[in-house]
Amino acid sequence: MKVLVIIPTYNESENIVNVINGLRKYQDNKEYILDYVIINDGSSDNTKEICEKNKYNVINLIHNLGIGGAVQTGYQYALKNNYDIALQFDGDNQHDAKYIKDLVMPIINKEASMTVGSRYVSNLSNFKSSKMRQIGIKFLSFVLKITTGKKIYDITSGFRAVNKDIISLFAEDYPSDYPEPETVVEVIKKGYVVKEIPVQMHEREHGKSSITPLKSIYYMVKVTYAMVVRSIIERKG
């Protein structure tokens, strides 16, 4: 089995070396082959130079496409290179590579088509989101339950893995902004099994999140609308 770790990156020059070093600790195993690709989403810092200096496997996008475009590029790479599983992994060092196996094995064992790394199904994680973000995640989880009948507690988690069928699906079509909740709706409505896996996440070591309080409100409105529309589209389909 070939597993590709997709690492979307924008201005993460202070984090990317630690991300790759952490990932390499878990590349040697008997169950699957673990590769990675960094999608440098038009960074304005020296992320590109650091990746090239260290000979990382990187795709440098000429323009900033946003998280959706960067991640879709990774899925297209996975499809083209015939990977069995693709796993999203943030470039800010908040995700922990020791949980990659936990996300991958249910797919290898055909227990799920998608796995979602969750901070909220156990007490593993000490990471605390802001109050506004916690409220938003709970609300979006409620919207998911209403639209699909499925409960996912950490619906905005970007730490997730998918099988070959969903790689093809995402390579062809992927939302541009804040795509995680919308794509979970799509996957469930298409009849795939989604399993939530307890993981630990860490605080960002360097840099700032791009999500401000004002953007959080915009995010909530836009994502709720996108989830409802996606649910309607998939039902008609």
PyMOL commands that set and color helices and strands:
alter all, ss='L'
color gray80, all
select helices_A, chain A and resi 16-24+47-53+66-80+97-108+131-148+164-172+180-189+213-236
alter helices_A, ss='H'
color red, helices_A
select strands_A, chain A and resi 2-9+33-41+58-61+85-88+114-118+160-162+194-198
alter strands_A, ss='S'
color yellow, strands_A
deselect
rebuild
show_as cartoon
